[in-house]
């Protein structure tokens, strides 16, 4: 019997279905039999985490990482190290990565920070969110390669990991490859408040084309979008009401003209919350991991995963959101988009490390 990707899923209903795949793992275990179960990554160094031949599907990734000096003196570390470590993955011998994301952002929280949270595909677990987990399934037909790159300037990093996967004989047609891309706009191109009142600046104005929206994902080919993490650093210095949201989500499918098929009603609405939330919350498919400070100041991080409601596209997709109503606000935005598509994909990679560093809190 030929073993392929199979008709089953990963739900509780499907667990009794007997399977013929072969479970495997790549990890950082100490090959000498000792207890040095980690990869030591020096500044500027790259390392291959897994180089898998044949067909299979990755079903779980666990990572924890420590900046060397952090262990001895937490005040001496490079605080942006989670933005300076880059995770890349390549499917089926492709030249350009299908995943190219700073390590911390990939696992669900931006700004180079960690915090305990739980979602269905991504989790940061104790202690203080330093145990990273990913349960997105990532099938491949002719090999998979994962690498980690350090763009730190001073510190050695200790990197512990599991990459759990299943070997199969062949991957049938119609199975998309997993992709993840990081984007950043620092700051978004807003407008000056001028003579407008606070209410006028935050709530008034028109946007009838979506062209100036912040772009979370722009992809070509056939696939489906399965969610994002959006990070906002509120840069508006005011004692007046300083809600960062009011930005509508707009998803343009297959080059459609205005208005898009999927047009939302506000930032918190797209992330399935309500009324200018100030609280931490995490559910299987949506949540707020960092709610910001008083008056929505500082750093915010939100997630929305389209697990039950993926957004298919045949030729192209642009996932966007306003930065404030009518794109008036000039906050610092970054994001990770997650999607599946048929290869080849439009090549992408990361901005230089100096452009990825999060702002100080």
ABEGO torsion letter per residue (X at the ends): XBBBAEABBABAAAAABBBABBBBBBBABBAAGBABBBBBBBBGBBBBABBBBEBEBBABBBBBBBBAAAAABAAABBAAAAAABBBBBBBGGBABBABBBBAAAAAGBBGGBBBBBBBAABBBBOBGGABBBBABBBBBAAEBBBBBBBABAABBBBBBBBBBBBBBABBBBGBBBBBBBBBBBOBBBBBBAEABBAAAAAABEBBAAGAABBBABBBBEBBBBAEBBBBBBBABBBABBABABGBBBBBBBGGBBOBBABBBAEAAAAAGBBGGBABBBBBAABEBABAEBBGGBEBBBBBBBBAABBBBBAABBBBBBBBEBGGABBBBBBBBBBBBBBOBBBBBBBBBAAAABBBBX
